[in-house]
Amino acid sequence: MNIDDLNPAQRQAVERTEGPVLILAGAGSGKTKVLTTRIAYLVEDKQVMPANILAITFTNKAANEMRERVEKIIGENSRDMWISTFHSCCVRILRKDINKIGYNRSFVIYDTSDQLTLVKDCLKELNLDDKKFEPKSIISYISSAKDKLQTPKDFAREAAGDVWLSKIADVYAIYQDRLLRNSALDFDDLIVKTVELLQSNEDVLNFYRGKFKYIMVDEYQDTSRAQYELIKMLAQGHQNICVVGDDDQSIYGWRGADIRNILEFEKDYDDVFVVKLEQNYRSTQLILDTANHLIANNIERKKKRLWSDKKEGQLVKVKLLRNEVEEASYVAEEIYNNSMETGRPFEDYAVLYRANAQARAVEDALNRFQIPYNIYGGTKFYERKEIKDLLAYLRIIVNPQDDISVKRVINVPRRGIGLRTIEKLEDRSSLMKESIYSVILDVDNNSDISTKAKKSINEFLDLIGIFRTLVDAYSPSQLVEKVLDMTGYIYELEEIVAKNQSLQNGKAEDAQDRIDNLKEFISIAIEYENSDLNNEEEKNLENFLSSISLSSDIADEEEEGLSKVSMMTMHSSKGLEFPVVFIVGMEEKIFPIARAIASMSDSDIEEERRLCYVGITRAMQELYLTYAASRTLYGKTSVNMKSRFLGELPEETVEVLDSPVKVNKYDNADYSLLHNYAQKYKNSMNMSNIKRVAKSARLSEGLANRTSSSDQAHMETSQERPGSNIGSEGKGYDSYDADTIPKLKIGSIVEHPKFGEGSIISKAGAEVTIAFKIKGVKKINLEYTSIKVLKY
């Protein structure tokens, strides 16, 4: 096949097909093209059978895109190869052989909502308060344990001696027992149980080792230990393993990703061939130089430098505003003016932020300017109540032992089965150690249930029985229509529409929306039946439900044809690109986030820096970085120093715009990190880190010299303002005048009558910022407060 359109590094990555290969693919370097071309090259030039190729990605969207690209090159042969996500791959393996580790092949897959319900049931069984043992937190602990392949017994051993963690270990154990009893797996189990299956069944492992002679893994930097072990087991035989990733874009440590997997790949395999894709096809060189300079501050990385043919471009703009409202207004106005001047559509603009809560101020500002916007990653289609209800019915048809689904719809639509009746069924289920469905099959012999409730339960059982007899004869879309019709779900919603049509109370519109969503679900089932993803005999309800469970990246519905500004978190932006990007909230405790600073961990700060790198490299032509002198977030107003990441940007690529704020916050602000690590926590800080922080501070000082003349005037005015003798005197505490204030400097150790001992980390005239050992960072005006100097 013709690969002349590849650059030299890309060509190397494609042609090196044998043995372990590590492709370090920088942002915007065309890695998807390389991967798809490599697959096609294996088939067409190396005569590899498509069925012997496994290509793993992290999202359904990426898998579909890769599948489509490969099919365009090699045609229908591509359908025999496995191009899928980790989870989809594992579902296929488990559907065939999970019975060998004690599970039913007709298992269902629990999503987050189902997990929450199950954890609450476990807490109830253990008589634990769900306010003290928050279910979402417990799910995080369980998920983290599974990412590390820790069984409930492993977790319990590690938790020994910690009362709280030991209780979570108890929940974990019951949670796994309930999953097994319900013939259900959660998403983490899909990986864990596949690893368990392969480890305990050599024949199954050898089958897949023989089948997958060539393995490719995209986004390898995001793999967890469980995913790492899975790939390593499959690749051990032939070692034709090619991983693609970028350690500089490893930003999911908080959900189990282990950057060591990519950093230590060369230790895991012999004679690894490494190729770096450094040519960027997305951004201007000025934006890339900014990103390169920032990420060079990280220690845990493989050295690389992005470059581009796009030498022309605008400087990166940095702007300080008074507060988050002014910051948001500036962003909205700049988008509006830029769009009017350049003719760019609004869809060319993106606003990125570290935390979702920062979006509110920007939304308000965009609304004021009547700029349409879309919040990327809103409520998903499959998370809507009516869709969850319908899915529950379909799951029961496939697997009636699924307690979560039975409880969800046993009284939906309403049939007179109350919460008390359901609790009695649950109690009997726990006592008998049987599923709820098994209990209700014998409901006529249950004296705790009323005659009326028994009648309703038997009607429910009759419905499920009818649906289960149709499962082999009906297609998924036909079954969906049958369920909606025979349960009366649609009819109940139509009644709501009819009763509320003239009341203008919003209920009719809401019910109609729900009806439309259910009808759209029928279309999704038909679309699945018409797809080429499975053989005709595999297009059954069971596989349809698996495809739904694995569809975690369904796009939000949008008004067709309307150009919108995209708003999203930095994490959500990964893999996307926009001509113009605004990153708001470039302040300490916002970005990097407060918990990363408080952790005293270099690796946490490095992950935050990688996240900033990801945000910067989303920009194609223009990049704006903004921060606020004060910010109200989560109902609390705080004064934060500018982000250390701003101090790490190169002077030659940045333009500091005029600011309405008098205090020049660039002045030595990055010494906050030096103080926090070297002064307050000096016993746990090594000198190499201190030197690196000092370098960051010097870069910040250099950047400050490029501020506008008006900023400089404000700074000089502030510095010339004399202190006074006004202050709340404490014993041994001095007030200062114009002669003594200048003696204070960055690093001076002082004592405050209320806040105790601290160190000065920034200073502007009579106003100093002090990091106190106990009370944290405070701004003090020496005109009104007295302090004792312990050391100049």
N, C-alpha and C positions, 0 to 999 in steps of 0.2 A: 504493500500500500504506500501511497505518497505521504511522506512526512516532511516535505520541504518547507512547509509553512511554520515549522517549529524553530525556536531559537536553539543555539547549541546545547544549553543546559537541559532544556525540555527534551531535546532529541536523545541525549544521554539517558534520561530517565525512562524514556519509552523503549529504547533498544536494549537496555540491561535487563533481561528477563529472568536470568538464572541466579539463584542464591538470594540471600537477604539484601534488600535495597532500602535505604532511608532517603526519602525525598523531603528536604527541608524547603517548604513552599511558602515564601513570604506573601504578605497581603497583596492581592491583586496580581499575582504572578501567573495566572492561568492554569491552576492545578487541576481544575475539572477537565479542561481540554486535554491535559497530559494523561490523566487517569483513563478517560474514555478512549483516547488514541492508543494507549498502552494495551487496553483490553482488546481493541480491534486488531492491533499489531500481533498479539499472541495468537489470535484465531487465523488471521489471513496470511501472515508471514511465517509464523512458527508452527502453524498447523495444529494448534492446541484445540482439543474438543471443547466447545462452549460449556458442556456439563461439568468440566473439570476446573472451572473458574468460579471463585467466590470473591465478590466485591462488597465490602461493608461500608456503609455510611452511617451518619448519626440521625438524619431526618428523612421522613418519607419524601419530602420535597426534593432533597438531594438525590435520593435513590431513583425517583421517577425521572428526574432530569438526566441522570447518567444513563438510565435504561433507554430513554428516548434517543439520546445522542448516539449510543452504541448501535441501536437498531437502524438508525439512518445510515450508518457506515457499513454494517455487515448484514442487515436484513433480519429475517425471521430466525436465523440461528441464535440470536441473542436471547431468545425466550428460554433456551435450555440452561443458561447460566443463572447463578444465584446473584442477583444484584439487589441488595436489601439493607435494611437497618439491622443492628444487632438483635433487636427484639423480634423482628419478623423472621430472621434466620433461625433464631432459637425456637420460635413457635413451630416452624416446620419440622425441626429435629424432634421436639417434644411430642408433637402430634403422632409421630411414628413410633416412638419408643419410651415415652414417659411411664408406661405401665411397668417397665423394668425396675423402677424405683418406687413403686407403690401408689402411683397416681392414675386416675382415670384419663384415658385419651380425650374424652369430651370435656376436659377442664374448661372453666371460664376464666377470664382475665379481669381482675378487680382494678378499677381506677381509684383515684384519690378519694372520691366520695364514698365508694364502697369500703375502702380501707378505714376511713374515719368511723363509719358505722360499726365495723367489726371491732375496732379498738375500743369503742365505747362499750360494746357488749362484753369485751374482755375485762374492762375496768369494773363493770357492774358485777361480773362473776367473782372478782377479787375483792369486792367491796372497797374499791379505791375511788376517791373523789376526783371527778374529771376536771375540777377547777385547780386542784393541786397538781394532778398528773394530766397536763393538757394534751388531748389526743393528737393534735398536729405535731407537737413536740415529740411525742412517743413514736409517731410514724417516721420522723426524721432520724431518731436513734436507730430504729429497726432498719431503715434504708441504708444508713451509714454502715451498720454492722454487715448487712448483706453485700454492700460494695466491697467490703474487706473479707468476704466469704466467712464471716463469723456465724456459727450456728447459735441457737439459744443457749446451749451448754457453754460454748466458748465465751459468749457475752456474760453469762452468769459468773464464770470463773474470773473474768476481768473486773466484774463489778463487786466481787467479794470484799466485804468491809465497808462498802458504801450503801447505806440503807436505801437511799432514793434510787440509785441505779439498779440495785437488786430487785426493787419492785418493778422497774421497767423490764428487767430480765424475765420476771414472772409473766408480765404481759406478753412479751415476745414469744415465750414458750406456748402460752395458750393460743395466741394469735396464729402461730404456725399449725397447731393442732386443729384449730377451727378451719383454716384454709384447706388442710388435707381432708377434713370431714366434708367440707362443702365442694370438694373437687374443684378448687379455685387456686389460682396463682396471682400474686401481685406482679407489677412490672419488674421489680428487682429479681423476683423468683425466676422469671424467664431466663435470665442469665445464670443465676445460681444453680437452678435445677438442671440446666444443660451441662454445666461444669460437673455437677454431681453425677449425672448420667454417664458422661464420658469417662470420669475417673473410676467409676465402679463397674463399667462394662467395656472391657477391652475390645470386644467384637464390634460394638457400636463405634468406638473411637477409631479403630482400624478402618472401618467402612468409610467414615468421613475423611480420614487422612488419605485414603486411596482415591476418594472422589475429588477432593479439592487439592489438585496438584499445584495450583497457582492461587495465592491469596493476596488480596489487596485491601488495605484498611485506610479509609480517609479520616482526617481529623484525629490522628493518633494521639495528639497531645491531650485529648479530652477523655481518654479511656480510663476506667477505674481498674482496680486490682482484679476484680472478677472478669471484666472484659479482656484484660491483659492475659490472664490465665487461660481463658477460652481460646484466644488466638494462638497462644504459645503451644498449647496442646495440639491444636489442629496442624500447626506448621512444623512440628518437631521432626516429622518423617523426611520430607523432601527439602524443607527450608527455603522454598521459593516464596518468600514472604516479602511483600513490598508495602511499607507504611508511608503515608503522606501526612505531613503536619507541620505546624509552626509553633515551636516552644514559646515564641514571643506573643502568641495569641492564646495561651493556656489561661483561661479565665473562669474555669468551673471547679476549682478546688473545693469550694463550699458544698458541692453536690457529688463529691467522690472522685473527681478527676485527679490523676496523679501525674504531675509533670515529669517525674522520674522515668516513667515508661518510655518517653521519647528521648530524654536526655541520656538514658542508659541503654538504649537499644543496641548500641555497639558492643555492650558487655554481654548481652543475652544471646547474640549470634556471632558466629565466626565469619571473618572476611566480609564484613558489611561494606557495600558500595554506597558512598554518600554523595548525593548531588544537591546543590543549592540552587533554587529558583529565586533569583534576586531581581530580575528585571520586572518592574511593575508597569502594568498597562492601564492603571486607573488614575493615579494622582500626578500632580506636578512635582518637579524636583524639590521645590521649596517646602511643600507639605511633607515629602518623604524625608528631607534633611531634618525637619522638625521632629518627626517620629523616630528617626535613627538616633538622633542626639538624646532624646528622652530615654529610649529603651536601653541605650548603652550603659545607663546607671545600674542596670540589673546585673547581678553576679551569676545567678542560675540561668544560663542561656548558652546557646551555641552562636558563635559570632557570625553575623551576616549583615549586609548593608544593602538596602533597597535602592535601586536607581531607575530612572525613567528617561525616555527620549523627550519628554515634555519639559523643556528647560525654562520656558516662559511661565509666568504665573504671578499671583499676588502674594504679598507677605501675609503671614498669619496674624490676624488682628486680635489684640487683647484689650478688654474693656472692664474697668471697675465702675460699678454703680452703687448707689446708696443702699438699696435693699432689693429684695426679690421682686417687688412690684415694678420698680424702675428697670430692673434687669429684664423682666419679661416684656415690658413695654418697648424697651430698646430692641429686643429680638424681633418682636412683631413689626415694629416700624421699619426696621432694617430689611426684613423680608418683603414687606409691602413696597418700599422704595426701590429695592434691588429688582424686584419683579417688574415694576413699572418701567424702570430704566433699561433693563436688558431684554424684556419680553419673555423671560423664563416663566414656565408654568409653575404653580405652587408645588407640584409633585417633585420638583427639583430640589426642594429644601427639606432639611431634617433638623429637628431639635432633639439633642441627646441629653440625658440626665442620669445621675448615679442611682437615684431612688425614685420610685413612682410618685411619692408624695410631692416632689418638686414640680410635677406636671400642672398642678392646679393653677398656679400663678400664670404660667405660660398659656394655658387654655383660656383663662379670663382675658388676657391681652389679645390673643388671636381673635376671640369673639368680638372684642371692642373694635378691632380693625376689620371685622367681617371677612376674616381669612379662614377658609374651610380647612379642617385638619382631621387627621385620622390617628387615633391612639393605637399603635401597633401592639397586638397581643391582648385585645379586650376579651369579653366573654365569648367563649367558644360555642359553636352550634351544638356540639354534643354535650355541653354542660347545662343546657336548658332543661327545665323540669319535664316538659312533655316528651322530650327526646329520651331523657333518662328513664322515664316511666315505660316508654315503648321498648327500649332496649332491655329493661328488666323482664318484660313479658317474653321477649325473644330468647333471652338467656335461660329462662325457666323451661322453655320448650326444649332447648338443647340439653340442659342440665338442671332438673328439678331439685337437686340437692343444694342449690345455691340459696342459702338462707337470706343473704342481703337482698337479693332480687325478690324473693317471696315476700319478705316483710314490706318491701317498698310498694308492691302492687296488690297485695291480698285484699286491700280495701280501696283500690283505685281502678275505675271510678267507685264512688261510695256504694257499699253494699251492706252496711250495718255491722261491720266487724270492727269493734272499737279497740282503743289502745290497751285496755285492761285485758281483753280477750287475747290480743297478740302477746302481752306479757305472760299470760298463763301458758300459751303455746311455747314461748321461749323457755319458761321454767321447766316444763315437761321435757323439752328438747335437751336441756342441760342435764336433767336428772337421768334421762334414758340414754344420753350420749348419742343421740340420733339427730338427723337434720329436721328442721321444722316441717318440711314437706312429708317426711316419713311419719311425723306425729299427726299431721292433719289427715293423712290417709286413714288413720284409725280414730278420727274425731268422734264418731258415733259412740265409742266406748269410753269417752273422756267425760266424767261426771262434773268436771270443773267448768265446762263450757255450756252456755245456755242453749236451749232448743233453737231459738231464733238465730243465734250465731252459727250453730251447727248447719242449719239450712243454707246460710250464706256461704259458709266454707265449702259445703258440698257442691254448690253452684260454681264456685271458683275452681274446684277440682274437676268438674265436668268440662269446663272451658279448656283448662290445660290439657285434659285428656283428648279432647277433639283436636286441638292444635298439634299435639304430639303425633296423632295418627296421620296428619297431613304433611308432616315434615319431609317425607321422602318423595311425595308426589307433587308438592308445590315448590315453586321457585321462591327465593327470599322475598321478592317484591309481592308475590301473591300471598305469602304468609303474613307480611306486614299489613296488607289490605284486609285480610281476614281478621287479624287481631284487632285492628282499629274498628272494624265493623261489629264483630261479635261481642267485644267488651263494652261497647257503647261509649268509648272514649270521645270520638268525634261528635257523637250525638249530644253528649253532656256540654261540650264546648259550644256547639251550635245553639243550644238552649240559652247559654249565657249571652251569646250575641243577640238573640231574639229579645230577651228580657231587658237588655240594657241599651239597645240600639238608640233609643230616643232620650236617654238620660244624660248623655255626654259626661259620663263619669270615668271614662277610660277603660272600663271593664270589657265593653264590646270590642274595642280595638285590640286589647290584650288577648282576648280569647281568639279573635280572628287571626292575629299574628301566630298564635300557637297552632291553630288549624293549618295555616300556611306552612309552618315549619314541619308539621307531620306529613303534609303532602310532599314537601321537598325531600323528606326522608324516603318516601316511595321512589322518587326520582333517583336518589342515591343508590338504592337497591337495584334499580333497573340499569343504572350506569355500571354498577359492579358486574351484573350479569352479561353486559355487552363488552366488558373489558377483555384484554388478552392476557391478564395476569395469571389465570389458572386454566387448567383443562376444564372442559364442560362438566365432567363428573365431579370436579372439585368445587364447582360454584354452588355450594350448598349453604345452608343457614349457618352452620358452624364456622366455616371459613369466612363468610360474610361478617360475622360478629368479630372474628379475629382482626379482619381488615379495619373495622371500625375502631376497635380498641387501640390499634397501632397508629391511628390517624391523629397524632398529637399536634400537628402543625397546620390545622385547617385555617385558612385566612378568614379574617373578619369580613362580613358582608359590607359592601360599599355602594354608594350611589354611582351607577354606571356613568362614565364619561366626565365625572366631576374631579378636577385636579385638586389634590389636597396636600397640605404640609404633613409630613410624617413626624410623629412624636413617639419617642421610645426610650427605654433604658439603654444604657451602654451595652449590657449583655444582649439585649434583643437586637442590637444593630449589627452583630457579628454576621459577616457574609453578605451584607448589603452595601450599597454605594449610592452617593448623592452628589450632584455638582456643588451644592453649598451646604455646609454643616455648621450648626451652632452647638457648642457644648457649654451648658450653663452650670453654675454652682462649683466653680473651680476654687474651692476653699478647703482648708484643713477641717477635718471632722465631717465634711460632706464628701469630698473626693481628694485624698483618700478618706474612706469612711471611718467613723470614730472607732469602731471595734477593731479595725486593722491597726490603728495607732495604739490603742489600749493593749493590744495583744503582746506588744514588745517583740513581735516576730518579724524578722527581715523578710521571710517568705510571704507573709501577709501583705506587706507593703509592696513587695515585688509583684504580687498578683494584681494589686490595685494599679501599679504602673503599667502592667501589661494591658489592663482594661482601658487605661487612658490611651495607650498606643493603638488599641483596636478602634477607639472612638476617632482618633486623629486620622487613621488610615481609611476611614469611611469617606473622607472628603476627596472629591475629584479635582475641583478648581479653587474653591474658596473655603476658608476655615476661620471661625470666630470662637474665641474662648472668653467667657464672661464670668465675673464673680461679684459678690456684693459685700459692702462694708458691714451690713447686719442682715440677718435672715430670720424670718419667722417660719418655723417648720415644726409639725406635730404640736402646734399650739404654744410653742416656746420661742422667744426671740433671743438670739445669741449673736455675739460679735466674734467672728472667726477670722483667723489670719488667712491670707491667700495660700492656695495650695502649693506645696513644695514642688509639684510638677511644673508649675509655671516658672519656678526658679531654675529648672533643669533644661529649659528651652534655649537654643542657640540665639545669641543677639542678632545675628545676620538674617534670620528668617522671620523675625517678629517685629510687628509695629504696635507700640503701646498707644492706644487712642486717648484723646483728651478725656478727663474724668471730672464729674461734678463734685467729687469727694475731696476734701481738703487734705486729709491725712494721706501721705504717700505710703500705702501698705506694702510696697515692694521693698522698703528700706529694711534690710536684714531679717525679713519675716521668716526665712527658712531656718534661722537659728532655733526655731521652736523645736524642730526635730533633734538638733544637737543637744538642746537643753533636756528635752524629755528623756532622751536615751543616755546622755553623758552625765547630766547633773543628778536628776532624780533617780535614775536607775543605773548609775555608773558601775555598780558591782556586777551587773549582768550585761555589760556592753563592752565589746572589744575595740581596740584602737583602730582597726581597719575600717570599722563602720563609722567611727567618729570622723576619720579623715575623709571618708566618702561624703558624709553629711556636710562637712566644712566646705568641700569642693562645691556642693550643691548651693551652699549659701553664697559663695563667691560668685557663682554664675548668676544668682539672683541679684546680687549687688550690681553686676555688670548690666543686667537687663534694666535695673532701675534707672541707670544713667540715660536710658533712651526714652524716658518719659517726656511728655510735652512740656513746653515752657510754662503753661498755666499750672500744671501739676507741680513743677519745680518752685514756682512762686508761692503756691500754697504751702509747700513743705518748708520753705525758708521762713514764711510768716509764722508757721507753727513753732519752729525752732527758736525764733527770736522772742517768743512770748515768755516773759519772766514768771517765775514761781512767786508765791506769796507766803506769808506766815499764817494764813488761815488754815486751820486744821483741827481735828479732834485730838487733842493731846492725850497721850497715854504715858504712863510712867516710863521714863527712859527713851521716849520716842521724840524725834526731832522734826520740826518743819524746816523747809528749805527755801532759800531765796534764789535770786537770779545768779548768784555766784556759785552756789553749791550744786544746783540741779545739773549743770553741764558735767560735773564730775562723775555722775552716774553713767554707766555704759552697759552695753550688752554683756551679760554674764555677771554683773554686780549682784552680790548676795544681800538680800534685805529681809527685814522682819516687819510684819504688819500687826498692829494690836489685836486684830480680829482674825485674820487669815493665817497668821503664823509665818514660818520661814519660806522664802521663795527666791527665784532668780529672775532678773530682768531679761526678757527675750526680745523686746522691741521698745523703741523710745522715739517720741515725736514731741519735742518741747517739754512741757510740764506733764504730758500724758505718757505713762509708761504701761507696758503690758508685762505682767509678772506671772510666772508659772509657780504656783504655790504647791508645796509637797502634798498637802492634804486637800486643799480646796480647789485645786486645778487652776486654770488660766483665768486671770481677772485683769480688767483695764482699770488703772488707778490714775486720777488726776491729782498731782502733788499740790495744786493750789488749795485743795479741800481736804486732803488726807495726809497724815503724818506717818512716816515709816522710820525704822532704824536701819542704818547701813551696817551690815556685818563685815562686808568686804567689797571694796571698790573694784 
